[in-house]
Amino acid sequence: MTAELENEIKTPPTTYEDWLTCFDWLKSVSFFDNDTAMTITKGSFVNRGHLSALFHQELAETISAMLNRRITRFLKELNILISFNELLDIVPLFVKFRNEIRKCMFFTDFGFLDETIKTELEQSTKTQMNTFWNDTVAFLQKQALAQSNADLEDSLMLIRRMQLFTQVV
């Protein structure tokens, strides 16, 4: 990652070009801190015309790339923990993954984004990630039962109590 990209993210994006730079940066990093997330959410964009459609497409592609990067890293780390039988570290891995996925939802704080687009992107993202989360837990449950692994069962009990996304009532 270049220093130029790091510096670009320090100010809220306001133009389409700024957003493209921001999106490229978001696609390339594995982690970003809360200050950076706040800077991004303070950005603005005039949501009209042809650029609006391009912006929405780029945003969706960025979210997808961010999620895929985090899923890949999570699965790699999970496989390592399982292969080395470090099952007590699985719960913190799920917590870390949950927190990183929640950061990928930064677009929900965009005041300039059309509510319909925001809602569709949010629901799509949540559905996909909840399915992945549930499938991963189900796979681990089968592994725990097949191997009669009490440590994995204990970890799964804690993981099942976690929510990937906060439910709004």
LOVO-743332 format. One line per 2 residues: number of its first residue (from 1); their letters; for each residue x, y, z of C-alpha. Coordinates in Angstrom, 3 decimals, padded with zeros to 6 digits. Example, Ala and Ser with C-alpha at 12.3 -4.5 7.8 and 13.67 -1.06 7.14 Angstrom:
BEGIN
1) AS) 012.300/-004.500/007.800; 013.670/-001.060/007.140
# end
This chain:
BEGIN
1) MT) 000.000/000.000/000.000; 001.364/003.387/-000.880
3) AE) 001.703/006.295/001.497; -000.460/008.277/-000.923
5) LE) -003.410/005.956/-000.354; -002.899/006.100/003.403
7) NE) -002.929/009.912/003.306; -006.000/010.105/001.085
9) IK) -008.164/008.370/003.671; -007.380/010.951/006.347
11) TP) -009.923/013.356/004.889; -013.567/012.536/004.179
13) PT) -014.130/011.736/000.498; -016.373/014.199/-001.313
15) TY) -015.790/013.720/-005.038; -016.216/010.637/-007.179
17) ED) -012.436/010.493/-007.614; -011.953/010.714/-003.828
19) WL) -014.421/007.865/-003.370; -012.668/005.701/-005.966
21) TC) -009.391/006.194/-004.106; -011.143/005.389/-000.842
23) FD) -012.766/002.271/-002.317; -009.419/001.089/-003.722
25) WL) -007.872/001.565/-000.294; -010.706/-000.294/001.443
27) KS) -010.345/-003.199/-000.982; -006.614/-003.447/-000.307
29) VS) -006.478/-003.330/003.488; -007.229/-006.139/005.888
31) FF) -007.967/-003.883/008.813; -008.805/-000.256/009.471
33) DN) -009.287/001.519/012.753; -012.363/003.293/014.105
35) DT) -010.928/006.748/013.330; -010.596/005.817/009.668
37) AM) -014.139/004.432/009.652; -015.401/007.703/011.149
39) TI) -013.528/009.711/008.519; -015.092/007.657/005.731
41) TK) -018.613/008.016/007.140; -018.167/011.794/007.260
43) GS) -017.745/011.778/003.490; -020.347/013.134/001.131
45) FV) -021.454/012.638/-002.438; -023.970/014.290/-004.720
47) NR) -026.172/011.315/-005.457; -027.455/012.234/-008.932
49) GH) -027.091/011.197/-012.532; -024.748/008.716/-014.128
51) LS) -022.090/009.039/-011.430; -024.648/007.985/-008.846
53) AL) -025.130/004.604/-010.508; -021.370/004.174/-010.855
55) FH) -020.903/005.119/-007.194; -023.478/002.520/-006.086
57) QE) -021.813/-000.159/-008.194; -018.355/000.688/-006.841
59) LA) -019.684/000.690/-003.273; -021.259/-002.763/-003.712
61) ET) -018.060/-004.130/-005.282; -016.005/-002.654/-002.449
63) IS) -018.201/-004.196/000.234; -018.015/-007.551/-001.535
65) AM) -014.220/-007.382/-001.835; -013.873/-006.377/001.814
67) LN) -016.072/-009.249/002.976; -014.285/-011.771/000.765
69) RR) -010.894/-010.671/002.093; -012.063/-011.065/005.680
71) IT) -013.736/-014.427/005.031; -010.589/-015.771/003.391
73) RF) -008.413/-014.663/006.295; -010.918/-015.979/008.857
75) LK) -011.082/-019.420/007.216; -007.298/-019.594/006.975
77) EL) -006.920/-018.745/010.670; -009.749/-021.124/011.644
79) NI) -008.137/-023.993/009.718; -004.814/-023.315/011.428
81) LI) -006.442/-023.336/014.858; -008.245/-026.585/014.122
83) SF) -005.195/-028.284/012.623; -003.080/-027.384/015.670
85) NE) -005.965/-028.254/018.020; -005.945/-024.737/019.513
87) LL) -009.691/-024.823/020.018; -009.806/-022.328/022.872
89) DI) -008.687/-019.634/020.417; -011.693/-020.197/018.155
91) VP) -014.044/-017.981/020.187; -011.712/-014.933/020.046
93) LF) -011.309/-015.556/016.302; -015.092/-015.438/015.836
95) VK) -015.271/-012.235/017.931; -012.552/-010.621/015.808
97) FR) -014.302/-011.722/012.618; -017.661/-010.388/013.836
99) NE) -016.107/-007.005/014.637; -014.392/-006.771/011.254
101) IR) -017.606/-007.674/009.422; -019.488/-005.003/011.340
103) KC) -016.929/-002.421/010.198; -017.688/-003.412/006.608
105) MF) -021.164/-002.024/007.190; -019.775/001.549/007.315
107) FT) -022.088/002.577/004.467; -025.131/002.382/006.768
109) DF) -023.991/005.700/008.271; -023.956/007.495/004.908
111) GF) -026.527/010.261/005.150; -026.232/010.986/001.425
113) LD) -026.961/007.449/000.259; -030.466/006.719/-001.012
115) ET) -032.346/004.768/001.679; -033.556/002.133/-000.783
117) IK) -030.037/001.393/-002.003; -028.676/001.451/001.533
119) TE) -031.363/-000.952/002.768; -030.904/-003.356/-000.149
121) LE) -027.133/-003.433/000.288; -027.446/-003.820/004.051
123) QS) -029.980/-006.661/003.824; -028.001/-008.458/001.121
125) TK) -024.788/-008.187/003.122; -026.408/-009.305/006.365
127) TQ) -028.135/-012.254/004.710; -024.924/-013.453/003.053
129) MN) -022.828/-013.032/006.180; -025.391/-014.633/008.495
131) TF) -025.580/-017.611/006.118; -021.789/-017.920/006.124
133) WN) -021.678/-017.604/009.930; -024.411/-020.227/010.439
135) DT) -022.869/-022.611/007.897; -019.482/-022.317/009.600
137) VA) -020.974/-022.986/013.031; -022.939/-025.972/011.642
139) FL) -019.767/-027.385/010.084; -017.889/-027.015/013.368
141) QK) -020.798/-028.652/015.216; -020.574/-031.678/012.912
143) QA) -016.828/-031.817/013.504; -017.301/-031.648/017.265
145) LA) -019.862/-034.463/017.205; -017.859/-036.641/014.828
147) QS) -014.727/-036.306/016.942; -016.465/-036.159/020.352
149) NA) -014.486/-033.016/021.033; -015.582/-031.371/024.284
151) DL) -013.333/-028.314/023.834; -014.862/-027.553/020.460
153) ED) -018.355/-028.103/021.891; -017.595/-025.599/024.678
155) SL) -016.340/-023.050/022.157; -019.413/-023.563/019.981
157) ML) -021.708/-022.943/022.931; -020.177/-019.479/023.330
159) IR) -020.129/-018.806/019.585; -023.824/-019.683/019.219
161) RM) -024.643/-017.022/021.823; -022.906/-014.333/019.773
163) QL) -024.786/-012.355/017.186; -023.062/-011.353/014.000
165) FT) -025.295/-008.318/013.725; -027.193/-006.530/016.445
167) QV) -030.882/-007.182/016.058; -033.050/-004.061/016.083
169) V) -036.450/-004.598/017.654
# end
